[in-house]
Amino acid sequence: MLLPGKKDSQRSLFFSLEDSPDLGDAINVLLVAAAFNFKRMMNKYKERFALFFLQIRAIFFLLIKPKQA
């Protein structure tokens, strides 16, 4: 696509969506991949946080254990 006022030798490096119908598909693929990786990392962090919380709770209950008579 030539921009108005440009000569044939000065082609634009920028494309519009009309020039390349696959550009929208490529953007969608990148967004889906980013969302998938984000969800995967959130699940990993959720597991790590749950394990850390259970360890802290176990230590806390061991320290505050009632004395047996």
ZAKOLZA-74713 format. One record per atom (N, C-alpha, C, O): residue number from 0; residue in one letter; atom name; x, y, z. Coordinates in nm, 4 decimals. Layout:
REM residues N
REC   n res atom     east    north       up
REC NUM   A   CA        X        Y        Z
...
REM end
This chain:
REM residues 69
REC   n res atom     east    north       up
REC   0   M    N   0.0851  -0.1176   0.0000
REC   0   M   CA   0.0000   0.0000   0.0000
REC   0   M    C   0.0890   0.1230   0.0000
REC   0   M    O   0.1810   0.1341   0.0810
REC   1   L    N   0.0625   0.2114  -0.0872
REC   1   L   CA   0.1381   0.3356  -0.0927
REC   1   L    C   0.0653   0.4439  -0.0157
REC   1   L    O  -0.0568   0.4570  -0.0248
REC   2   L    N   0.1397   0.5199   0.0585
REC   2   L   CA   0.0801   0.6320   0.1294
REC   2   L    C   0.0625   0.7483   0.0334
REC   2   L    O   0.1395   0.7620  -0.0617
REC   3   P    N  -0.0368   0.8318   0.0565
REC   3   P   CA  -0.0555   0.9470  -0.0327
REC   3   P    C   0.0682   1.0366  -0.0301
REC   3   P    O   0.1248   1.0631   0.0760
REC   4   G    N   0.1085   1.0819  -0.1461
REC   4   G   CA   0.2226   1.1701  -0.1563
REC   4   G    C   0.3558   1.0977  -0.1601
REC   4   G    O   0.4596   1.1638  -0.1629
REC   5   K    N   0.3578   0.9674  -0.1602
REC   5   K   CA   0.4821   0.8906  -0.1636
REC   5   K    C   0.5077   0.8400  -0.3051
REC   5   K    O   0.4138   0.8111  -0.3792
REC   6   K    N   0.6304   0.8299  -0.3408
REC   6   K   CA   0.6673   0.7753  -0.4712
REC   6   K    C   0.6742   0.6236  -0.4620
REC   6   K    O   0.6723   0.5668  -0.3528
REC   7   D    N   0.6822   0.5593  -0.5761
REC   7   D   CA   0.6896   0.4134  -0.5793
REC   7   D    C   0.8131   0.3614  -0.5067
REC   7   D    O   0.8098   0.2520  -0.4504
REC   8   S    N   0.9216   0.4377  -0.5071
REC   8   S   CA   1.0443   0.3914  -0.4430
REC   8   S    C   1.0407   0.4078  -0.2916
REC   8   S    O   1.1265   0.3537  -0.2218
REC   9   Q    N   0.9420   0.4822  -0.2395
REC   9   Q   CA   0.9321   0.5060  -0.0951
REC   9   Q    C   0.8135   0.4286  -0.0390
REC   9   Q    O   0.7143   0.4888   0.0022
REC  10   R    N   0.8221   0.3016  -0.0370
REC  10   R   CA   0.7120   0.2190   0.0140
REC  10   R    C   0.7114   0.2213   0.1668
REC  10   R    O   0.8153   0.2358   0.2312
REC  11   S    N   0.5932   0.2068   0.2216
REC  11   S   CA   0.5769   0.2089   0.3662
REC  11   S    C   0.6145   0.0734   0.4250
REC  11   S    O   0.5838  -0.0311   0.3676
REC  12   L    N   0.6809   0.0766   0.5396
REC  12   L   CA   0.7143  -0.0476   0.6088
REC  12   L    C   0.5995  -0.0945   0.6960
REC  12   L    O   0.6008  -0.2077   0.7443
REC  13   F    N   0.4995  -0.0088   0.7171
REC  13   F   CA   0.3863  -0.0419   0.8027
REC  13   F    C   0.2720  -0.0947   0.7170
REC  13   F    O   0.2433  -0.0416   0.6098
REC  14   F    N   0.2080  -0.1985   0.7654
REC  14   F   CA   0.0973  -0.2589   0.6940
REC  14   F    C  -0.0315  -0.2299   0.7691
REC  14   F    O  -0.0318  -0.2181   0.8917
REC  15   S    N  -0.1391  -0.2186   0.6960
REC  15   S   CA  -0.2691  -0.2065   0.7598
REC  15   S    C  -0.3352  -0.3436   0.7580
REC  15   S    O  -0.2865  -0.4355   0.6922
REC  16   L    N  -0.4447  -0.3572   0.8292
REC  16   L   CA  -0.5146  -0.4858   0.8323
REC  16   L    C  -0.5731  -0.5201   0.6966
REC  16   L    O  -0.5955  -0.6377   0.6679
REC  17   E    N  -0.5984  -0.4208   0.6124
REC  17   E   CA  -0.6506  -0.4481   0.4789
REC  17   E    C  -0.5456  -0.5143   0.3906
REC  17   E    O  -0.5796  -0.5934   0.3025
REC  18   D    N  -0.4183  -0.4827   0.4134
REC  18   D   CA  -0.3115  -0.5384   0.3313
REC  18   D    C  -0.2841  -0.6845   0.3640
REC  18   D    O  -0.2530  -0.7632   0.2746
REC  19   S    N  -0.2952  -0.7209   0.4895
REC  19   S   CA  -0.2603  -0.8557   0.5302
REC  19   S    C  -0.3695  -0.9130   0.6204
REC  19   S    O  -0.3737  -0.8802   0.7389
REC  20   P    N  -0.4574  -0.9972   0.5678
REC  20   P   CA  -0.5638  -1.0529   0.6526
REC  20   P    C  -0.5106  -1.1492   0.7577
REC  20   P    O  -0.5796  -1.1770   0.8557
REC  21   D    N  -0.3890  -1.2011   0.7394
REC  21   D   CA  -0.3326  -1.2936   0.8363
REC  21   D    C  -0.2744  -1.2218   0.9579
REC  21   D    O  -0.2422  -1.2867   1.0575
REC  22   L    N  -0.2604  -1.0914   0.9519
REC  22   L   CA  -0.2038  -1.0174   1.0648
REC  22   L    C  -0.2939  -1.0271   1.1869
REC  22   L    O  -0.2446  -1.0450   1.2982
REC  23   G    N  -0.4247  -1.0156   1.1682
REC  23   G   CA  -0.5191  -1.0287   1.2792
REC  23   G    C  -0.5125  -1.1671   1.3416
REC  23   G    O  -0.5193  -1.1809   1.4637
REC  24   D    N  -0.4994  -1.2690   1.2590
REC  24   D   CA  -0.4877  -1.4064   1.3095
REC  24   D    C  -0.3585  -1.4235   1.3887
REC  24   D    O  -0.3569  -1.4896   1.4925
REC  25   A    N  -0.2509  -1.3638   1.3396
REC  25   A   CA  -0.1225  -1.3743   1.4102
REC  25   A    C  -0.1290  -1.3051   1.5461
REC  25   A    O  -0.0737  -1.3550   1.6441
REC  26   I    N  -0.1956  -1.1915   1.5520
REC  26   I   CA  -0.2106  -1.1209   1.6800
REC  26   I    C  -0.2940  -1.2047   1.7761
REC  26   I    O  -0.2619  -1.2138   1.8946
REC  27   N    N  -0.4007  -1.2659   1.7256
REC  27   N   CA  -0.4842  -1.3509   1.8111
REC  27   N    C  -0.4061  -1.4700   1.8653
REC  27   N    O  -0.4225  -1.5069   1.9816
REC  28   V    N  -0.3221  -1.5300   1.7832
REC  28   V   CA  -0.2409  -1.6436   1.8279
REC  28   V    C  -0.1453  -1.5995   1.9389
REC  28   V    O  -0.1285  -1.6707   2.0378
REC  29   L    N  -0.0830  -1.4833   1.9232
REC  29   L   CA   0.0078  -1.4337   2.0270
REC  29   L    C  -0.0663  -1.4053   2.1574
REC  29   L    O  -0.0154  -1.4351   2.2654
REC  30   L    N  -0.1855  -1.3481   2.1477
REC  30   L   CA  -0.2628  -1.3194   2.2685
REC  30   L    C  -0.3062  -1.4474   2.3397
REC  30   L    O  -0.3027  -1.4546   2.4625
REC  31   V    N  -0.3466  -1.5473   2.2632
REC  31   V   CA  -0.3878  -1.6753   2.3227
REC  31   V    C  -0.2687  -1.7422   2.3901
REC  31   V    O  -0.2818  -1.7958   2.5002
REC  32   A    N  -0.1529  -1.7394   2.3253
REC  32   A   CA  -0.0336  -1.8009   2.3838
REC  32   A    C   0.0061  -1.7292   2.5126
REC  32   A    O   0.0435  -1.7940   2.6103
REC  33   A    N  -0.0016  -1.5976   2.5136
REC  33   A   CA   0.0324  -1.5218   2.6346
REC  33   A    C  -0.0655  -1.5531   2.7477
REC  33   A    O  -0.0243  -1.5693   2.8626
REC  34   A    N  -0.1935  -1.5616   2.7161
REC  34   A   CA  -0.2936  -1.5938   2.8185
REC  34   A    C  -0.2727  -1.7339   2.8736
REC  34   A    O  -0.2860  -1.7556   2.9941
REC  35   F    N  -0.2403  -1.8289   2.7873
REC  35   F   CA  -0.2163  -1.9662   2.8314
REC  35   F    C  -0.0959  -1.9727   2.9254
REC  35   F    O  -0.1018  -2.0382   3.0294
REC  36   N    N   0.0139  -1.9046   2.8890
REC  36   N   CA   0.1328  -1.9049   2.9738
REC  36   N    C   0.1060  -1.8347   3.1065
REC  36   N    O   0.1554  -1.8782   3.2106
REC  37   F    N   0.0279  -1.7264   3.1039
REC  37   F   CA  -0.0062  -1.6557   3.2264
REC  37   F    C  -0.0873  -1.7453   3.3191
REC  37   F    O  -0.0620  -1.7496   3.4395
REC  38   K    N  -0.1840  -1.8162   3.2639
REC  38   K   CA  -0.2662  -1.9061   3.3458
REC  38   K    C  -0.1814  -2.0183   3.4052
REC  38   K    O  -0.1984  -2.0551   3.5215
REC  39   R    N  -0.0901  -2.0722   3.3245
REC  39   R   CA  -0.0029  -2.1799   3.3733
REC  39   R    C   0.0853  -2.1317   3.4884
REC  39   R    O   0.1017  -2.2026   3.5877
REC  40   M    N   0.1417  -2.0126   3.4757
REC  40   M   CA   0.2261  -1.9586   3.5831
REC  40   M    C   0.1442  -1.9281   3.7077
REC  40   M    O   0.1922  -1.9499   3.8189
REC  41   M    N   0.0216  -1.8780   3.6919
REC  41   M   CA  -0.0636  -1.8508   3.8079
REC  41   M    C  -0.0954  -1.9806   3.8816
REC  41   M    O  -0.0994  -1.9821   4.0046
REC  42   N    N  -0.1179  -2.0890   3.8084
REC  42   N   CA  -0.1444  -2.2174   3.8741
REC  42   N    C  -0.0215  -2.2659   3.9503
REC  42   N    O  -0.0348  -2.3217   4.0592
REC  43   K    N   0.0977  -2.2456   3.8948
REC  43   K   CA   0.2200  -2.2849   3.9655
REC  43   K    C   0.2377  -2.2033   4.0923
REC  43   K    O   0.2716  -2.2577   4.1974
REC  44   Y    N   0.2149  -2.0723   4.0829
REC  44   Y   CA   0.2279  -1.9873   4.2017
REC  44   Y    C   0.1234  -2.0221   4.3066
REC  44   Y    O   0.1505  -2.0146   4.4264
REC  45   K    N   0.0038  -2.0602   4.2618
REC  45   K   CA  -0.1022  -2.0986   4.3538
REC  45   K    C  -0.0618  -2.2243   4.4318
REC  45   K    O  -0.0846  -2.2327   4.5525
REC  46   E    N  -0.0024  -2.3208   4.3630
REC  46   E   CA   0.0429  -2.4428   4.4303
REC  46   E    C   0.1537  -2.4124   4.5304
REC  46   E    O   0.1529  -2.4641   4.6421
REC  47   R    N   0.2488  -2.3287   4.4905
REC  47   R   CA   0.3593  -2.2938   4.5807
REC  47   R    C   0.3084  -2.2194   4.7034
REC  47   R    O   0.3538  -2.2446   4.8149
REC  48   F    N   0.2135  -2.1272   4.6829
REC  48   F   CA   0.1583  -2.0522   4.7953
REC  48   F    C   0.0828  -2.1446   4.8897
REC  48   F    O   0.0931  -2.1298   5.0114
REC  49   A    N   0.0069  -2.2400   4.8354
REC  49   A   CA  -0.0675  -2.3337   4.9196
REC  49   A    C   0.0285  -2.4190   5.0024
REC  49   A    O   0.0041  -2.4415   5.1210
REC  50   L    N   0.1365  -2.4665   4.9420
REC  50   L   CA   0.2345  -2.5459   5.0154
REC  50   L    C   0.3013  -2.4625   5.1248
REC  50   L    O   0.3176  -2.5090   5.2376
REC  51   F    N   0.3397  -2.3401   5.0913
REC  51   F   CA   0.4017  -2.2506   5.1892
REC  51   F    C   0.3054  -2.2225   5.3048
REC  51   F    O   0.3462  -2.2230   5.4209
REC  52   F    N   0.1784  -2.1980   5.2735
REC  52   F   CA   0.0790  -2.1710   5.3776
REC  52   F    C   0.0602  -2.2930   5.4681
REC  52   F    O   0.0480  -2.2780   5.5897
REC  53   L    N   0.0577  -2.4123   5.4109
REC  53   L   CA   0.0420  -2.5329   5.4928
REC  53   L    C   0.1633  -2.5551   5.5834
REC  53   L    O   0.1480  -2.5998   5.6971
REC  54   Q    N   0.2831  -2.5244   5.5344
REC  54   Q   CA   0.4025  -2.5383   5.6164
REC  54   Q    C   0.4013  -2.4386   5.7320
REC  54   Q    O   0.4350  -2.4745   5.8448
REC  55   I    N   0.3637  -2.3161   5.7056
REC  55   I   CA   0.3553  -2.2145   5.8110
REC  55   I    C   0.2509  -2.2542   5.9140
REC  55   I    O   0.2735  -2.2389   6.0341
REC  56   R    N   0.1374  -2.3046   5.8689
REC  56   R   CA   0.0318  -2.3460   5.9614
REC  56   R    C   0.0789  -2.4624   6.0488
REC  56   R    O   0.0495  -2.4657   6.1683
REC  57   A    N   0.1514  -2.5576   5.9903
REC  57   A   CA   0.2000  -2.6719   6.0676
REC  57   A    C   0.3005  -2.6267   6.1735
REC  57   A    O   0.2967  -2.6732   6.2874
REC  58   I    N   0.3897  -2.5366   6.1356
REC  58   I   CA   0.4883  -2.4852   6.2323
REC  58   I    C   0.4178  -2.4081   6.3429
REC  58   I    O   0.4516  -2.4226   6.4603
REC  59   F    N   0.3211  -2.3272   6.3061
REC  59   F   CA   0.2476  -2.2485   6.4056
REC  59   F    C   0.1774  -2.3388   6.5061
REC  59   F    O   0.1831  -2.3133   6.6264
REC  60   F    N   0.1106  -2.4450   6.4580
REC  60   F   CA   0.0389  -2.5332   6.5493
REC  60   F    C   0.1335  -2.6184   6.6337
REC  60   F    O   0.0973  -2.6591   6.7441
REC  61   L    N   0.2532  -2.6458   6.5838
REC  61   L   CA   0.3511  -2.7187   6.6646
REC  61   L    C   0.4046  -2.6299   6.7770
REC  61   L    O   0.4308  -2.6777   6.8874
REC  62   L    N   0.4204  -2.5025   6.7490
REC  62   L   CA   0.4711  -2.4100   6.8506
REC  62   L    C   0.3667  -2.3776   6.9557
REC  62   L    O   0.4011  -2.3554   7.0718
REC  63   I    N   0.2403  -2.3744   6.9176
REC  63   I   CA   0.1327  -2.3389   7.0096
REC  63   I    C   0.0587  -2.4667   7.0514
REC  63   I    O  -0.0633  -2.4650   7.0678
REC  64   K    N   0.1277  -2.5707   7.0677
REC  64   K   CA   0.0674  -2.6974   7.1066
REC  64   K    C   0.0311  -2.6918   7.2562
REC  64   K    O   0.1148  -2.6530   7.3377
REC  65   P    N  -0.0908  -2.7296   7.2930
REC  65   P   CA  -0.1263  -2.7254   7.4362
REC  65   P    C  -0.0464  -2.8300   7.5161
REC  65   P    O  -0.0197  -2.9406   7.4692
REC  66   K    N  -0.0108  -2.7908   7.6353
REC  66   K   CA   0.0661  -2.8813   7.7202
REC  66   K    C  -0.0250  -2.9906   7.7721
REC  66   K    O  -0.1386  -2.9660   7.8125
REC  67   Q    N   0.0278  -3.1122   7.7699
REC  67   Q   CA  -0.0494  -3.2247   7.8199
REC  67   Q    C  -0.0146  -3.2468   7.9655
REC  67   Q    O   0.1019  -3.2397   8.0047
REC  68   A    N  -0.1161  -3.2736   8.0451
REC  68   A   CA  -0.0948  -3.2909   8.1896
REC  68   A    C  -0.0561  -3.4301   8.2275
REC  68   A    O  -0.0352  -3.4585   8.3455
REM end
